[in-house]
Amino acid sequence: MTPSRQKKISTRTLARGGFTLIELMISLAIGLLLLAGLVSVFASSSRAHAELKKSSEHAENGRMAIWELSRDVSLAGYYGEFYTLPAPAAVPPDPCVITPAALYAALAFPVQGYEAPAMSPLSCLSNGDFVAGTDILVVRRADTTALLPTDVPTDNEIYIQTTAGAAEIQVGQAVSAIGTTKKADATNSVLFQKDGATAAPIRKFHVHIYFTAPCSVPGNGGDFCTGAGDDGGRPIPTLKRLELASVGGVTILRVAPLVEGIENLQIDYGIDSSPATQDASTGQFGDGAPDSYTTLPAAADWPNVVSMKVRAL
Protein backbone atom coordinates (compact mmCIF):
# COMPACT_ATOMS: atom_id res chain seq x y z
CA MET A 1 0.00 0.00 0.00
CA THR A 2 1.43 3.39 -1.03
CA PRO A 3 1.86 6.25 1.45
CA SER A 4 -0.67 8.42 -0.35
CA ARG A 5 -3.31 5.71 -0.04
CA GLN A 6 -2.67 5.38 3.68
CA LYS A 7 -3.11 9.13 4.14
CA LYS A 8 -6.40 9.10 2.30
CA ILE A 9 -7.83 6.31 4.44
CA SER A 10 -6.73 8.06 7.68
CA THR A 11 -8.45 11.29 6.75
CA ARG A 12 -11.78 9.57 6.05
CA THR A 13 -11.58 7.72 9.40
CA LEU A 14 -11.22 11.01 11.31
CA ALA A 15 -14.15 12.49 9.44
CA ARG A 16 -16.39 9.61 10.38
CA GLY A 17 -15.46 9.93 14.15
CA GLY A 18 -16.58 13.61 14.58
CA PHE A 19 -19.94 15.47 14.97
CA THR A 20 -21.54 17.99 12.76
CA LEU A 21 -22.87 21.25 14.24
CA ILE A 22 -26.47 20.13 13.70
CA GLU A 23 -25.84 16.83 15.53
CA LEU A 24 -24.28 18.72 18.44
CA MET A 25 -27.23 21.10 18.70
CA ILE A 26 -29.71 18.20 18.63
CA SER A 27 -27.74 16.42 21.39
CA LEU A 28 -27.74 19.55 23.54
CA ALA A 29 -31.47 20.01 23.03
CA ILE A 30 -32.18 16.41 24.04
CA GLY A 31 -29.90 16.80 27.09
CA LEU A 32 -31.69 19.99 28.14
CA LEU A 33 -35.08 18.29 27.82
CA LEU A 34 -33.91 15.38 29.96
CA LEU A 35 -32.42 17.78 32.51
CA ALA A 36 -35.66 19.79 32.63
CA GLY A 37 -37.58 16.57 33.25
CA LEU A 38 -35.25 15.56 36.07
CA VAL A 39 -35.50 19.02 37.65
CA SER A 40 -39.31 18.88 37.43
CA VAL A 41 -39.39 15.43 39.05
CA PHE A 42 -37.01 16.57 41.80
CA ALA A 43 -39.05 19.73 42.47
CA SER A 44 -42.30 17.74 42.65
CA SER A 45 -40.70 15.22 44.97
CA SER A 46 -39.36 18.00 47.21
CA ARG A 47 -42.79 19.68 47.39
CA ALA A 48 -44.47 16.36 48.20
CA HIS A 49 -41.89 15.67 50.91
CA ALA A 50 -42.36 19.15 52.38
CA GLU A 51 -46.16 18.75 52.43
CA LEU A 52 -45.86 15.28 53.99
CA LYS A 53 -43.48 16.63 56.61
CA LYS A 54 -45.80 19.54 57.34
CA SER A 55 -48.77 17.20 57.67
CA SER A 56 -46.79 14.87 59.94
CA GLU A 57 -45.64 17.76 62.14
CA HIS A 58 -49.20 19.08 62.36
CA ALA A 59 -50.48 15.67 63.44
CA GLU A 60 -47.66 15.35 65.98
CA ASN A 61 -48.41 18.83 67.34
CA GLY A 62 -52.05 17.84 67.73
CA ARG A 63 -51.06 14.71 69.64
CA MET A 64 -48.78 16.73 71.89
CA ALA A 65 -51.57 19.22 72.61
CA ILE A 66 -54.05 16.45 73.45
CA TRP A 67 -51.47 14.75 75.69
CA GLU A 68 -50.74 17.98 77.56
CA LEU A 69 -54.42 18.72 78.09
CA SER A 70 -55.29 15.12 79.01
CA ARG A 71 -52.57 14.97 81.66
CA ASP A 72 -53.81 18.16 83.32
CA VAL A 73 -57.55 17.55 82.94
CA SER A 74 -57.26 14.08 84.47
CA LEU A 75 -56.21 15.79 87.72
CA ALA A 76 -58.82 18.56 87.63
CA GLY A 77 -60.56 18.79 91.00
CA TYR A 78 -57.79 16.97 92.83
CA TYR A 79 -57.39 18.95 96.05
CA GLY A 80 -55.54 16.41 98.14
CA GLU A 81 -57.73 14.84 100.81
CA PHE A 82 -60.56 17.35 100.27
CA TYR A 83 -63.47 15.93 98.29
CA THR A 84 -66.56 17.81 99.53
CA LEU A 85 -66.60 20.78 97.17
CA PRO A 86 -68.19 24.12 98.09
CA ALA A 87 -71.59 24.81 96.52
CA PRO A 88 -71.10 26.37 93.07
CA ALA A 89 -71.99 30.03 92.64
CA ALA A 90 -74.77 31.00 90.25
CA VAL A 91 -72.18 32.68 88.05
CA PRO A 92 -68.87 30.94 87.25
CA PRO A 93 -65.87 32.64 88.89
CA ASP A 94 -63.46 35.00 87.14
CA PRO A 95 -60.28 32.94 86.52
CA CYS A 96 -58.18 36.11 86.59
CA VAL A 97 -59.00 36.89 90.26
CA ILE A 98 -56.32 35.23 92.36
CA THR A 99 -57.00 36.30 95.94
CA PRO A 100 -57.28 33.42 98.47
CA ALA A 101 -61.02 34.04 98.97
CA ALA A 102 -61.71 34.00 95.22
CA LEU A 103 -59.59 30.90 94.69
CA TYR A 104 -61.41 29.06 97.48
CA ALA A 105 -64.82 29.94 96.00
CA ALA A 106 -63.59 28.66 92.62
CA LEU A 107 -62.84 25.18 94.03
CA ALA A 108 -66.42 24.24 93.09
CA PHE A 109 -65.36 24.64 89.42
CA PRO A 110 -62.51 22.16 88.83
CA VAL A 111 -62.96 22.84 85.11
CA GLN A 112 -64.47 25.90 83.49
CA GLY A 113 -64.67 26.96 79.87
CA TYR A 114 -65.59 29.63 77.36
CA GLU A 115 -67.18 28.63 74.06
CA ALA A 116 -65.56 30.22 70.98
CA PRO A 117 -65.85 33.90 72.01
CA ALA A 118 -65.31 36.56 69.36
CA MET A 119 -62.89 38.32 71.69
CA SER A 120 -61.15 37.49 74.94
CA PRO A 121 -63.63 37.32 77.84
CA LEU A 122 -60.81 37.53 80.41
CA SER A 123 -59.12 40.62 81.78
CA CYS A 124 -55.83 38.69 82.06
CA LEU A 125 -55.86 37.68 78.37
CA SER A 126 -55.66 40.43 75.76
CA ASN A 127 -57.51 40.27 72.44
CA GLY A 128 -54.20 40.45 70.58
CA ASP A 129 -53.00 37.29 72.29
CA PHE A 130 -56.15 35.30 71.60
CA VAL A 131 -57.42 33.67 68.39
CA ALA A 132 -61.09 34.61 68.04
CA GLY A 133 -63.55 31.72 67.79
CA THR A 134 -61.40 29.25 69.74
CA ASP A 135 -62.31 27.79 73.12
CA ILE A 136 -60.73 28.65 76.47
CA LEU A 137 -60.32 26.01 79.19
CA VAL A 138 -59.63 26.58 82.89
CA VAL A 139 -58.28 23.75 85.08
CA ARG A 140 -57.95 23.99 88.87
CA ARG A 141 -56.14 21.39 90.94
CA ALA A 142 -53.55 20.77 93.62
CA ASP A 143 -50.07 19.39 93.02
CA THR A 144 -49.88 15.63 93.45
CA THR A 145 -46.83 15.95 95.70
CA ALA A 146 -47.22 17.56 99.12
CA LEU A 147 -44.54 19.71 100.73
CA LEU A 148 -42.17 17.92 103.10
CA PRO A 149 -41.76 19.14 106.69
CA THR A 150 -38.29 20.39 105.69
CA ASP A 151 -39.57 22.41 102.71
CA VAL A 152 -39.67 26.20 102.82
CA PRO A 153 -42.62 27.71 100.90
CA THR A 154 -41.98 30.22 98.11
CA ASP A 155 -42.91 33.83 98.82
CA ASN A 156 -46.41 34.59 97.47
CA GLU A 157 -46.80 31.19 95.85
CA ILE A 158 -50.36 29.88 96.28
CA TYR A 159 -50.84 26.68 98.29
CA ILE A 160 -53.78 24.59 99.45
CA GLN A 161 -53.97 22.70 102.76
CA THR A 162 -56.74 20.13 103.05
CA THR A 163 -58.38 17.47 105.14
CA ALA A 164 -61.28 15.29 103.97
CA GLY A 165 -63.85 17.90 105.00
CA ALA A 166 -62.05 21.24 104.85
CA ALA A 167 -59.68 23.23 102.68
CA GLU A 168 -57.75 26.46 103.04
CA ILE A 169 -56.00 28.52 100.36
CA GLN A 170 -52.74 29.97 101.67
CA VAL A 171 -50.15 32.45 100.42
CA GLY A 172 -46.63 31.18 100.96
CA GLN A 173 -44.06 32.99 103.07
CA ALA A 174 -40.41 31.95 102.90
CA VAL A 175 -39.85 32.30 106.66
CA SER A 176 -38.90 28.78 107.66
CA ALA A 177 -39.60 25.13 106.95
CA ILE A 178 -43.26 24.21 107.45
CA GLY A 179 -42.46 21.49 109.97
CA THR A 180 -45.46 19.49 111.18
CA THR A 181 -47.71 22.19 112.61
CA LYS A 182 -47.56 25.19 110.26
CA LYS A 183 -49.42 26.65 107.29
CA ALA A 184 -47.64 27.79 104.15
CA ASP A 185 -47.69 31.35 105.55
CA ALA A 186 -45.71 30.22 108.64
CA THR A 187 -48.64 30.61 111.06
CA ASN A 188 -50.08 27.75 113.10
CA SER A 189 -52.32 25.38 111.19
CA VAL A 190 -55.94 24.71 112.13
CA LEU A 191 -56.22 21.67 109.84
CA PHE A 192 -54.79 18.44 111.23
CA GLN A 193 -54.56 14.81 110.25
CA LYS A 194 -56.34 12.08 112.21
CA ASP A 195 -53.68 12.02 114.92
CA GLY A 196 -54.73 15.55 115.90
CA ALA A 197 -51.10 16.70 116.16
CA THR A 198 -49.72 16.68 112.60
CA ALA A 199 -50.81 19.45 110.26
CA ALA A 200 -52.66 18.44 107.09
CA PRO A 201 -50.55 18.19 103.91
CA ILE A 202 -49.80 21.39 102.01
CA ARG A 203 -49.66 21.35 98.22
CA LYS A 204 -49.00 23.92 95.54
CA PHE A 205 -52.27 25.10 94.00
CA HIS A 206 -52.58 25.28 90.21
CA VAL A 207 -54.80 27.38 87.98
CA HIS A 208 -54.18 26.73 84.26
CA ILE A 209 -56.00 28.73 81.58
CA TYR A 210 -55.54 27.15 78.14
CA PHE A 211 -56.02 29.25 74.99
CA THR A 212 -54.89 29.55 71.38
CA ALA A 213 -52.54 32.45 70.66
CA PRO A 214 -51.66 33.83 67.19
CA CYS A 215 -47.91 33.54 67.85
CA SER A 216 -45.31 31.54 69.71
CA VAL A 217 -42.61 34.14 70.44
CA PRO A 218 -43.73 37.78 70.55
CA GLY A 219 -41.65 40.13 68.44
CA ASN A 220 -41.03 42.61 71.26
CA GLY A 221 -39.53 40.02 73.59
CA GLY A 222 -42.51 40.20 75.94
CA ASP A 223 -45.18 37.67 76.86
CA PHE A 224 -47.98 38.69 74.51
CA CYS A 225 -48.28 38.63 70.72
CA THR A 226 -47.92 41.98 69.00
CA GLY A 227 -48.58 41.38 65.28
CA ALA A 228 -46.69 40.73 62.07
CA GLY A 229 -43.29 40.99 63.74
CA ASP A 230 -43.88 37.95 65.96
CA ASP A 231 -41.89 34.74 65.36
CA GLY A 232 -39.40 36.53 63.11
CA GLY A 233 -42.10 37.86 60.81
CA ARG A 234 -43.93 34.55 60.34
CA PRO A 235 -46.35 34.18 63.31
CA ILE A 236 -47.01 30.59 64.39
CA PRO A 237 -50.38 29.86 66.09
CA THR A 238 -49.59 28.23 69.43
CA LEU A 239 -51.41 26.53 72.29
CA LYS A 240 -50.51 28.43 75.46
CA ARG A 241 -51.70 28.65 79.02
CA LEU A 242 -51.75 31.17 81.83
CA GLU A 243 -50.28 29.65 85.00
CA LEU A 244 -50.76 30.78 88.58
CA ALA A 245 -47.24 31.37 89.89
CA SER A 246 -44.99 33.55 91.99
CA VAL A 247 -42.57 35.51 89.80
CA GLY A 248 -40.11 37.80 91.54
CA GLY A 249 -42.09 37.45 94.75
CA VAL A 250 -45.35 38.57 93.09
CA THR A 251 -48.39 36.34 92.52
CA ILE A 252 -49.33 36.49 88.82
CA LEU A 253 -50.81 34.51 85.95
CA ARG A 254 -47.81 34.07 83.67
CA VAL A 255 -47.90 32.99 80.01
CA ALA A 256 -46.38 29.61 79.12
CA PRO A 257 -46.16 28.46 75.44
CA LEU A 258 -46.95 24.75 75.09
CA VAL A 259 -47.36 23.45 71.52
CA GLU A 260 -46.71 25.34 68.27
CA GLY A 261 -48.86 24.89 65.18
CA ILE A 262 -52.21 24.66 67.01
CA GLU A 263 -54.66 26.98 65.25
CA ASN A 264 -57.90 25.97 66.94
CA LEU A 265 -59.04 24.46 70.24
CA GLN A 266 -62.60 23.14 70.54
CA ILE A 267 -64.01 21.28 73.56
CA ASP A 268 -67.24 19.39 74.33
CA TYR A 269 -67.99 18.67 77.99
CA GLY A 270 -69.52 15.41 79.24
CA ILE A 271 -72.10 16.05 81.98
CA ASP A 272 -72.98 13.38 84.56
CA SER A 273 -76.60 14.09 85.51
CA SER A 274 -78.10 10.65 86.09
CA PRO A 275 -79.19 9.42 88.53
CA ALA A 276 -80.45 12.79 89.70
CA THR A 277 -79.87 11.99 93.36
CA GLN A 278 -77.25 13.89 95.33
CA ASP A 279 -74.40 12.04 97.01
CA ALA A 280 -74.49 13.10 100.65
CA SER A 281 -70.70 12.96 101.06
CA THR A 282 -69.66 14.81 97.90
CA GLY A 283 -72.71 16.91 97.14
CA GLN A 284 -72.55 15.80 93.49
CA PHE A 285 -75.05 14.06 91.24
CA GLY A 286 -74.68 11.07 88.92
CA ASP A 287 -72.66 7.88 88.76
CA GLY A 288 -69.37 9.11 87.30
CA ALA A 289 -70.26 8.46 83.63
CA PRO A 290 -71.22 11.19 81.13
CA ASP A 291 -74.90 11.27 80.19
CA SER A 292 -74.73 14.09 77.65
CA TYR A 293 -72.23 16.41 75.96
CA THR A 294 -72.43 20.16 75.50
CA THR A 295 -70.15 22.93 74.31
CA LEU A 296 -71.02 25.19 77.26
CA PRO A 297 -72.41 23.74 80.52
CA ALA A 298 -74.63 25.81 82.77
CA ALA A 299 -73.03 27.14 85.95
CA ALA A 300 -74.63 24.40 88.06
CA ASP A 301 -73.33 21.71 85.69
CA TRP A 302 -69.62 22.55 85.80
CA PRO A 303 -68.99 20.46 88.97
CA ASN A 304 -70.60 17.49 87.16
CA VAL A 305 -68.27 17.57 84.16
CA VAL A 306 -66.65 14.11 84.11
CA SER A 307 -65.18 13.92 80.59
CA MET A 308 -64.24 16.02 77.58
CA LYS A 309 -63.95 15.69 73.83
CA VAL A 310 -61.01 17.83 72.78
CA ARG A 311 -60.09 18.86 69.22
CA ALA A 312 -56.74 20.59 68.87
CA LEU A 313 -56.21 21.40 65.18
Secondary structure, DSSP 8 states (H G I E B T S, - for coil): --HHHHHHHHHHHHHHHS--HHHHHHHHHHHHHHHHHHHHHHHHHHHHHHHHHHHHHHHHHHHHHHHHHHHHHTTTT-BTTB-S-----SS---TT--SHHHHHHGGG-SEEEE-S-SS---TTS-GGGS-TT--EEEEEEE-SS---TT----TT-EEEEE-SS-EEEEE--TTS--TTTB-TTSSB-S-B-TTSSSB--EEEEEEEEEEEES-SS-TTSSSS--STTGGGGS---EEEEEEEEEETTEEEEEEEEEEET---EEEEEEE---S--B-TTT--BS-SS--EEESS--GGGGGGEEEEEEEE-
